[in-house]
Amino acid sequence: MMHKKQPIAPPSNKAPAAPTTMPFQPGQVLGSVPFSSIQGQSELTDEELALLARGGYRDGDPVPDLSDTAAGRKLRAQIDYVGYDATNTEGKTPIDPATPPLVIKPARNIKDLSPAEAAKAATAFKEMGELYSKMEGARAAAEAQKAQDSVPPELASIPGYLEAMATTRQQPSIDIIDDVGLTGGAPKLRLKQRIVPEPEVAVESAVEVVTSSQDYIPHCPRCLHNLNGPLCEPTQEDKIGYIALIMGDQKRFRKTVSLFGGRIIVTFRSLLTSEENLALVQIDEDTHNNKFANLILYTATLEDYRMLMSIESVQRKGKQTLEIAPIGDYEFDSDVNTTPLPEFKAWLDDELFSAFSLRNTVSKSHWEFAQILQYLESRAPDDPFFDGIG
């Protein structure tokens, strides 16, 4: 099944032992720096010279070799960092050394501009607004196309569905108001937001497609659930088991379903809070690893985790019953996965769901099981509904 590696001792946080020998003999003079060779020495003030003297520097003092010491490595790292920053030009625009320094002109009040200057500024602002609008339009179009590509074909075929996904876009533009009385002849500039309305969605046409034929069974346009299918109604036994769960008499709510004329019998169990949290932790890890191309795949995977943890046993006619322990009882490779779910899912797919059709059938039964549980939760304030139980 699944195995767990023996825990590995964490790495020690202790610092490495100090060397037992010095790289050089104490007192060895590797060189000297005459005072006159100090860069910029002629520009030092008397106070700075006095500071050097108070620091203990004397003309021709020896230079120690720090190459194999902590201080030397720290200095070398600082030198390398400064050198890299000075020589790395990636992402930087080269500037001709002969380029004169940038001179920023003082700001001027727009009211002080001449009519010609104001018109020139208005043209520049208008061009900037148009350019920004084109950029925003291209970005919105790309996002809309990406969203449409992620829609399943059965939903995309519904008239008006793709149009309904469009969102309102705001595109800034420049309005030029020629108000001579306020600006003394210069046009007045105002930045405003122009709201681009959403295209009208032919919702009625979509409804007509669904209800135009009496033989057609309508489905939910979001999840394709059969709206004319039988409702999942809890039995008296379900009510008793649910009350036992709520009152703390048992930790789980269970329900057994028979499939294929009794050839397969599946028992589902409700999830513990810790198991529900485990599914959320794993789905968060999957999201971090970019495993989902869209929200539909994210939701389907989360529900798949819940279904797998909810299966308690599967009895197939003529075969040994497969008892599935709670997810918390399984060991897994914690060096590879954050939770047991990926290994648990792979094992159960191989052990039970080698036939994809069987997985779909059990998944549908689990959905009905979850609907009954949600229905029981929704009737909590309804006292007569639970009359005569417990």
BELFENCOR-V352247 format. One record per residue. N is the residue number from 0. RES is the residue in one letter. PHI is phi in whole degrees, -180 to 180 (NA if undefined). NEAR is the number of other C-alpha atoms within 8 Angstrom. D_LAST is the distance of its C-alpha to the last C-alpha in whole Angstrom. Layout:
# BELFENCOR-V352247
N & RES & PHI & NEAR & D_LAST
N & RES & PHI & NEAR & D_LAST
This chain:
# BELFENCOR-V352247
0 & M & NA & 3 & 41
1 & M & -110 & 9 & 41
2 & H & -125 & 7 & 43
3 & K & -124 & 8 & 43
4 & K & -70 & 7 & 47
5 & Q & -64 & 4 & 47
6 & P & -60 & 4 & 47
7 & I & -99 & 4 & 51
8 & A & -61 & 4 & 52
9 & P & -66 & 4 & 52
10 & P & -62 & 4 & 56
11 & S & -73 & 4 & 57
12 & N & -92 & 4 & 58
13 & K & -72 & 4 & 61
14 & A & -71 & 4 & 64
15 & P & -61 & 4 & 67
16 & A & -65 & 4 & 70
17 & A & -70 & 4 & 73
18 & P & -64 & 5 & 76
19 & T & -86 & 4 & 78
20 & T & -127 & 4 & 81
21 & M & -82 & 7 & 83
22 & P & -64 & 5 & 84
23 & F & -137 & 6 & 87
24 & Q & -69 & 6 & 89
25 & P & -56 & 5 & 89
26 & G & 91 & 4 & 92
27 & Q & -68 & 7 & 92
28 & V & -97 & 8 & 94
29 & L & -93 & 8 & 93
30 & G & 165 & 7 & 95
31 & S & -144 & 9 & 95
32 & V & -119 & 11 & 95
33 & P & -61 & 9 & 98
34 & F & -58 & 9 & 97
35 & S & -70 & 5 & 99
36 & S & -91 & 7 & 97
37 & I & -65 & 8 & 94
38 & Q & -61 & 4 & 93
39 & G & 75 & 6 & 94
40 & Q & -61 & 9 & 95
41 & S & -68 & 4 & 98
42 & E & -97 & 5 & 95
43 & L & -70 & 8 & 94
44 & T & -83 & 6 & 95
45 & D & -61 & 6 & 96
46 & E & -65 & 6 & 93
47 & E & -69 & 8 & 91
48 & L & -64 & 9 & 94
49 & A & -64 & 8 & 93
50 & L & -66 & 8 & 90
51 & L & -62 & 9 & 91
52 & A & -66 & 9 & 93
53 & R & -67 & 7 & 90
54 & G & -75 & 6 & 88
55 & G & 100 & 6 & 91
56 & Y & -77 & 8 & 92
57 & R & -129 & 7 & 96
58 & D & -59 & 7 & 98
59 & G & 80 & 8 & 98
60 & D & -64 & 9 & 95
61 & P & -68 & 9 & 93
62 & V & -106 & 9 & 90
63 & P & -77 & 8 & 88
64 & D & -89 & 7 & 86
65 & L & -107 & 9 & 82
66 & S & -60 & 6 & 81
67 & D & -108 & 8 & 79
68 & T & -115 & 7 & 78
69 & A & -63 & 7 & 74
70 & A & -64 & 7 & 77
71 & G & -66 & 10 & 79
72 & R & -66 & 11 & 76
73 & K & -67 & 8 & 74
74 & L & -64 & 8 & 77
75 & R & -64 & 8 & 78
76 & A & -64 & 8 & 74
77 & Q & -66 & 8 & 75
78 & I & -65 & 8 & 78
79 & D & -64 & 8 & 77
80 & Y & -64 & 8 & 74
81 & V & -65 & 8 & 77
82 & G & -65 & 8 & 79
83 & Y & -65 & 8 & 76
84 & D & -64 & 7 & 75
85 & A & -80 & 7 & 79
86 & T & -103 & 6 & 80
87 & N & -79 & 6 & 76
88 & T & -112 & 8 & 77
89 & E & -63 & 4 & 74
90 & G & 79 & 4 & 73
91 & K & -108 & 5 & 76
92 & T & -87 & 5 & 78
93 & P & -66 & 5 & 82
94 & I & -121 & 5 & 84
95 & D & -61 & 5 & 88
96 & P & -56 & 4 & 89
97 & A & -81 & 4 & 92
98 & T & -66 & 6 & 89
99 & P & -66 & 4 & 90
100 & P & -62 & 4 & 87
101 & L & -72 & 4 & 85
102 & V & -110 & 4 & 86
103 & I & -90 & 4 & 83
104 & K & -72 & 4 & 85
105 & P & -64 & 4 & 84
106 & A & -66 & 4 & 81
107 & R & -123 & 6 & 83
108 & N & -70 & 6 & 81
109 & I & -61 & 6 & 81
110 & K & -70 & 7 & 83
111 & D & -86 & 6 & 86
112 & L & -74 & 11 & 86
113 & S & -73 & 7 & 89
114 & P & -55 & 9 & 88
115 & A & -67 & 7 & 88
116 & E & -67 & 8 & 86
117 & A & -65 & 12 & 83
118 & A & -64 & 10 & 84
119 & K & -64 & 8 & 84
120 & A & -65 & 8 & 81
121 & A & -62 & 11 & 79
122 & T & -63 & 8 & 80
123 & A & -63 & 8 & 78
124 & F & -64 & 9 & 75
125 & K & -65 & 10 & 75
126 & E & -64 & 8 & 75
127 & M & -63 & 8 & 73
128 & G & -64 & 11 & 70
129 & E & -65 & 9 & 71
130 & L & -63 & 8 & 71
131 & Y & -64 & 10 & 67
132 & S & -63 & 11 & 66
133 & K & -64 & 8 & 67
134 & M & -63 & 8 & 66
135 & E & -66 & 9 & 62
136 & G & -64 & 8 & 63
137 & A & -65 & 8 & 63
138 & R & -65 & 8 & 60
139 & A & -64 & 9 & 58
140 & A & -65 & 8 & 59
141 & A & -65 & 8 & 59
142 & E & -67 & 8 & 55
143 & A & -65 & 9 & 54
144 & Q & -65 & 8 & 56
145 & K & -64 & 8 & 54
146 & A & -66 & 8 & 51
147 & Q & -66 & 9 & 52
148 & D & -64 & 6 & 52
149 & S & -87 & 8 & 49
150 & V & -80 & 8 & 47
151 & P & -59 & 6 & 46
152 & P & -57 & 6 & 49
153 & E & -68 & 6 & 46
154 & L & -85 & 10 & 46
155 & A & -63 & 11 & 49
156 & S & -77 & 7 & 50
157 & I & -75 & 9 & 48
158 & P & -58 & 10 & 51
159 & G & 90 & 11 & 51
160 & Y & -68 & 11 & 48
161 & L & -66 & 9 & 51
162 & E & -64 & 9 & 52
163 & A & -68 & 7 & 49
164 & M & -80 & 6 & 49
165 & A & -67 & 9 & 52
166 & T & -111 & 5 & 51
167 & T & -69 & 8 & 54
168 & R & -108 & 8 & 57
169 & Q & -111 & 8 & 59
170 & Q & -120 & 11 & 62
171 & P & -69 & 11 & 65
172 & S & -143 & 12 & 68
173 & I & -106 & 11 & 71
174 & D & -101 & 8 & 72
175 & I & -109 & 9 & 76
176 & I & -106 & 8 & 77
177 & D & -88 & 8 & 80
178 & D & -110 & 10 & 81
179 & V & -66 & 9 & 84
180 & G & -66 & 6 & 84
181 & L & -92 & 6 & 81
182 & T & -109 & 10 & 83
183 & G & 67 & 7 & 86
184 & G & 105 & 10 & 87
185 & A & -91 & 14 & 84
186 & P & -61 & 14 & 81
187 & K & -99 & 9 & 78
188 & L & -101 & 9 & 75
189 & R & -142 & 8 & 71
190 & L & -92 & 8 & 69
191 & K & -133 & 8 & 66
192 & Q & -103 & 8 & 63
193 & R & -102 & 8 & 63
194 & I & -86 & 8 & 60
195 & V & -92 & 8 & 60
196 & P & -68 & 6 & 57
197 & E & -71 & 7 & 55
198 & P & -66 & 6 & 56
199 & E & -67 & 5 & 55
200 & V & -102 & 8 & 52
201 & A & -80 & 8 & 52
202 & V & -65 & 8 & 48
203 & E & -63 & 6 & 49
204 & S & -64 & 9 & 51
205 & A & -65 & 11 & 48
206 & V & -66 & 8 & 46
207 & E & -62 & 8 & 49
208 & V & -62 & 8 & 49
209 & V & -74 & 11 & 45
210 & T & -109 & 9 & 45
211 & S & -70 & 7 & 49
212 & S & -115 & 7 & 48
213 & Q & -70 & 6 & 45
214 & D & -82 & 4 & 45
215 & Y & -87 & 8 & 44
216 & I & -91 & 9 & 40
217 & P & -69 & 9 & 40
218 & H & -123 & 11 & 38
219 & C & -64 & 9 & 37
220 & P & -68 & 7 & 41
221 & R & -94 & 5 & 39
222 & C & -113 & 6 & 37
223 & L & 64 & 7 & 38
224 & H & -68 & 6 & 35
225 & N & -70 & 9 & 35
226 & L & -74 & 8 & 34
227 & N & -99 & 7 & 34
228 & G & -74 & 5 & 32
229 & P & -67 & 4 & 28
230 & L & -79 & 4 & 25
231 & C & -86 & 7 & 23
232 & E & -100 & 5 & 20
233 & P & -73 & 10 & 16
234 & T & -88 & 6 & 15
235 & Q & -61 & 6 & 12
236 & E & -63 & 7 & 12
237 & D & -63 & 9 & 13
238 & K & -62 & 12 & 10
239 & I & -64 & 10 & 7
240 & G & -65 & 10 & 10
241 & Y & -70 & 11 & 10
242 & I & -64 & 10 & 7
243 & A & -63 & 11 & 8
244 & L & -66 & 12 & 11
245 & I & -65 & 7 & 11
246 & M & -80 & 7 & 9
247 & G & 86 & 7 & 12
248 & D & -73 & 7 & 11
249 & Q & -147 & 8 & 13
250 & K & -85 & 7 & 16
251 & R & -136 & 9 & 16
252 & F & -98 & 10 & 15
253 & R & -124 & 9 & 17
254 & K & -151 & 9 & 18
255 & T & -107 & 8 & 21
256 & V & -124 & 8 & 24
257 & S & -108 & 10 & 27
258 & L & -124 & 9 & 30
259 & F & 55 & 6 & 34
260 & G & 65 & 6 & 33
261 & G & 85 & 8 & 31
262 & R & -72 & 9 & 34
263 & I & -132 & 12 & 32
264 & I & -122 & 12 & 28
265 & V & -118 & 14 & 27
266 & T & -111 & 12 & 23
267 & F & -103 & 13 & 22
268 & R & -131 & 11 & 21
269 & S & -73 & 8 & 20
270 & L & -87 & 10 & 22
271 & L & -77 & 8 & 22
272 & T & -60 & 6 & 24
273 & S & -65 & 6 & 27
274 & E & -73 & 11 & 27
275 & E & -63 & 10 & 27
276 & N & -65 & 8 & 30
277 & L & -62 & 9 & 32
278 & A & -63 & 12 & 32
279 & L & -69 & 9 & 34
280 & V & -64 & 9 & 36
281 & Q & -69 & 11 & 37
282 & I & -69 & 11 & 38
283 & D & -68 & 8 & 40
284 & E & -65 & 9 & 42
285 & D & -63 & 10 & 42
286 & T & -64 & 10 & 43
287 & H & -62 & 7 & 46
288 & N & -90 & 6 & 47
289 & N & 57 & 7 & 48
290 & K & -91 & 7 & 46
291 & F & -117 & 9 & 45
292 & A & -84 & 7 & 48
293 & N & -158 & 7 & 45
294 & L & -68 & 7 & 42
295 & I & -64 & 6 & 41
296 & L & -66 & 9 & 41
297 & Y & -59 & 11 & 40
298 & T & -65 & 8 & 36
299 & A & -63 & 8 & 37
300 & T & -67 & 9 & 37
301 & L & -62 & 11 & 34
302 & E & -67 & 8 & 32
303 & D & -65 & 9 & 33
304 & Y & -59 & 11 & 33
305 & R & -64 & 11 & 29
306 & M & -63 & 10 & 29
307 & L & -62 & 9 & 31
308 & M & -72 & 11 & 28
309 & S & -83 & 11 & 25
310 & I & -77 & 12 & 27
311 & E & -98 & 13 & 25
312 & S & -159 & 11 & 27
313 & V & -135 & 12 & 30
314 & Q & -111 & 11 & 31
315 & R & -108 & 10 & 34
316 & K & -57 & 7 & 35
317 & G & 82 & 4 & 38
318 & K & -129 & 6 & 37
319 & Q & -71 & 6 & 35
320 & T & -66 & 8 & 32
321 & L & -91 & 7 & 32
322 & E & -92 & 7 & 30
323 & I & -112 & 7 & 30
324 & A & -71 & 7 & 29
325 & P & -58 & 8 & 27
326 & I & -59 & 10 & 30
327 & G & -69 & 5 & 31
328 & D & -87 & 6 & 32
329 & Y & -92 & 9 & 35
330 & E & -90 & 8 & 38
331 & F & -150 & 12 & 40
332 & D & -83 & 10 & 44
333 & S & -71 & 9 & 43
334 & D & -77 & 5 & 47
335 & V & -108 & 5 & 47
336 & N & -119 & 9 & 43
337 & T & -80 & 8 & 41
338 & T & -131 & 10 & 38
339 & P & -74 & 12 & 37
340 & L & -59 & 10 & 36
341 & P & -60 & 8 & 40
342 & E & -70 & 9 & 40
343 & F & -63 & 10 & 37
344 & K & -65 & 10 & 37
345 & A & -63 & 8 & 41
346 & W & -66 & 10 & 40
347 & L & -70 & 10 & 37
348 & D & -62 & 9 & 39
349 & D & -77 & 8 & 42
350 & E & -80 & 7 & 39
351 & L & -122 & 7 & 37
352 & F & -103 & 10 & 38
353 & S & -65 & 7 & 42
354 & A & -93 & 7 & 42
355 & F & -64 & 7 & 41
356 & S & -64 & 6 & 40
357 & L & -66 & 8 & 37
358 & R & -60 & 9 & 36
359 & N & -63 & 8 & 36
360 & T & -65 & 8 & 34
361 & V & -66 & 9 & 31
362 & S & -63 & 10 & 31
363 & K & -65 & 8 & 31
364 & S & -65 & 9 & 27
365 & H & -66 & 11 & 26
366 & W & -61 & 8 & 27
367 & E & -65 & 9 & 25
368 & F & -61 & 10 & 22
369 & A & -66 & 8 & 23
370 & Q & -65 & 9 & 23
371 & I & -63 & 11 & 19
372 & L & -64 & 9 & 18
373 & Q & -66 & 8 & 20
374 & Y & -65 & 9 & 19
375 & L & -62 & 11 & 15
376 & E & -63 & 7 & 16
377 & S & -69 & 7 & 18
378 & R & -93 & 8 & 16
379 & A & -57 & 7 & 14
380 & P & -76 & 5 & 16
381 & D & -91 & 7 & 15
382 & D & -60 & 7 & 12
383 & P & -60 & 5 & 13
384 & F & -63 & 6 & 12
385 & F & -105 & 8 & 9
386 & D & -61 & 6 & 8
387 & G & 79 & 4 & 7
388 & I & -116 & 7 & 4
389 & G & 62 & 5 & 0
